[in-house]
């Protein structure tokens, strides 16, 4: 499966996409854990001191917010799914 990273998160990672394979019966949380293992510099930008997703970071699974439409980090994922991480974005 593929993570898409945007704005400063892509800059920290040095790339816009990262392939992960968290295995069968995996969750969004498992895929996030693998992403952070592959790109350790992201952890401080994505997780807070309690190792929870920072309030200002948006995570999407297949274009939907798993915290609103599913089971958050416990949402099931499968190979071929797309996950995205967004930092705060502003503009005018």
N, C-alpha and C positions, 0 to 999 in steps of 0.2 A: 504494500500500500504506500501511498505517497503523502507526505506532509508538504503543504505549500506555506511558505513563510513570507510575510509582507513587511515592508518598510524597514524599521530598525532591526527587526528580528532577522530579516534576510541579510542585512549588513553584518550583524554579529556572526551569523552562520557562514557568511561568505558565499552563499548560494540561496536560490529561491525555492528549491525543492530538495527533499531528503527522502529517499526510499527506506522503508523499514519493513521488517517481517516479524511481528510479535508472536506468530504461531497461531495454531487453531484455538478456538474458544477464547479469543482475545477480546479485550475491551479498549475503549478510547484511552483509559488510564495506562494500560499496558503499552499501547502505541506511543503515548506521550513519554513514558519511561524510557522506551527504546530510543526515541528521538533525542532526549536529553543525555543519554549515554553516548550517542553518536556525535552530538554537538554540545559538549559540556558547557561552553560559554553561554548557552541560552538559559541555563537553569536560573541564574540570578535575575534574568529579565522576565521569566515566565512564572516562577514559583516564589511565594513569600516565605517568611522565616518559619512558618508552620508546614512548609512544603505543600501548600494548597495553591491552586491557580490564583495568580494575582487578580484582584477585582477589576483592573482595567484591561486585562488581556481577554480577547474574544477567541473562542475556539469553535470551529464549525466541523461537523461530520456530514459529508455529502451535502454541504450547503445549508445545513440546519443546525441550530443551537441545541446540543444534546442536554443542556441544563434546563431547557424549556420544553423540548419536545420528546425527551427520552429520559434515561437514567443517569445523566451526567457522565462522569468518568467510568461508570459501570456499564455504559452503553456498549453492546456487542459490535464488533467490527469484523470485516472479512477482507481477504485479499482483493485488491482492485479498488477498495474504498479510497476516498480522498478526504484528508483532514487538513484544516487550515488554522493558522494562528495569526492574529492581528494585534498589534500594539495600539495604543490610543492614536487616533488620527484626527487632526484638526485642519481647518483651512477655511477659505472664504471665497 
